[in-house]
Amino acid sequence: MRTLAQVLSEVLSVSIWSLSIGLVVGGVIGLIIGIVKHRIKFTLFPAILGSFLGTLAIAFVPLFSIPGLVNGGAYAGVFVLAMLIVLVPVGSVGGAILGGFRGSHLPPLPTRTLWISILVAYLLLVAGILVRIVLFRAR
């Protein structure tokens, strides 16, 4: 039961961080792409969703699956900060650009494809957290 509570709390915190970063970065990049392409209505939501998924998959899955970060002390904090400085902009900006261009050029994706991509991102996150918790006993 303790493992489940830890996994759920980490998934919730990662979701909140990814959503907040995705809303800000995806909103700005979606507006810029929409203004340039004259299709703000079609680029805003895909850019936000792309930024959310990019932040979740590229920045937080590797971060939460490293076993030494739980009890690593001060040096783990330095490592986390360095990873966040590099991976969060790459994931959020890259995902927002891909999502914005996808929304401005092609017809909308089916809802099923969107749900499958969100499910795969969360499955990767939960698998990384479980590997760290269960296999490496980092509690």
N, C-alpha and C positions, 0 to 999 in steps of 0.2 A: 504493500500500500504506500510505503514511503517513496518508492521509485516512481509510482504513478503520479503522486503529488508533485514530485520534483520535475518530472517530464511535463506535466500540465502547466506548472508555473513558468517553466522556461519557454514553452511554446507560446503562452499568453504574452510574456514579456517581449519575445521576439516579434510576435504579431503586431503588438502596439508600436514598437520601434520601427518595424518595416512599413507599417501603414502611415505613420507620421512622416517618415522620410519620403515615402512614395507620394504622398499627397503634395508635399512641398516641391520636391524636385520634378516629379511627373507633371504637376500642374504648371510649373513655369516652362518646362521644355515643351509640353503639349500646347501651351498658348503660343510660344514662339513658332513652333512648326505650323500651328493652325493659322497664325497671322501670315506667315510666308506663303502657305499653300491656299489661303482663303477658305479653310475648312475647319474652323475651330470646333465646331460641333462634332466632327468625326475624329478628331485627333486627341481631344482632351482625355476621355476615359481610357482609350488604349495606352496612352502615355503614362497615366497614373498606374494602371494595372501592370504595365511593363516595368515601371520603376519599383513597384511593390514586389513583384516576383524576382526581379534582378537583385534587389537588396536582400531578399530572403534567401535566395539560392546561392548567390555569389559571395555575400558578405557574412551572413550569420550561420549558414550551415558549416563552413569550415571552422568558424570561431567556436561554436558550441560543441564541436566534435573532437577537440583537442584535449586529451586527458590530463595533461600537466597544468592546465589553466585553473583548475579548481583549488588546489592547495599549493600553488606556485609562489605565493608571496608577492613581494614588490616587483620582482622581475617578470612575473606573469602579467602584471598590470602594464608594464612597459611594452611587452610583446602584444598584448591586446590593443593598446593604443596605436601601435605601429600598424597592426593588421587593419584596424578600423579606418585609419587615415588613408590606406591604400585601397581596401576592398569596397568600402561603402560608396565612394564616388564612382568607382568602376561599375559596380552593380546597378546603382540607381540611375546614373546618367546613361549608361549603355542600354539598360532596359527601357528607359523612357524614350530614348531616340529610336530604338527598334520598334517599340509600341506605337509611337507617334507616326513614324513613316508607314508602318503597317496599316494604321487607321486612315491615313490620308490617300493611300494609293489603291488599296484592295477593298473588296466588300467585307463587311464585318464577319468575324469568325462565328461559327455556330456556338451556341451556349454550352454544348457538350464539350467542345474543345477547351473552352475557358475553364470549366470545372475540372477537367482532367489535368490541365496544367497546374492549377492550384493544388489539387490533390497530390500530384507528383512532388511539388515543392515541399509540401508539408510532410509527406512520407520520407523524403530525404532528410528533413530536419529532425523528425522523430527518430529515424534510424541512427543518425549521427549522435544524438543525445543518448539513446539507449546503448550504443556501443561504448560511449564514454562512461556511462554509469555502471552498466552491468559487467562488461568485460574488464574494465580497468579499475573497478571499485573506487571510483573517485566520488566520494560522498562527503 
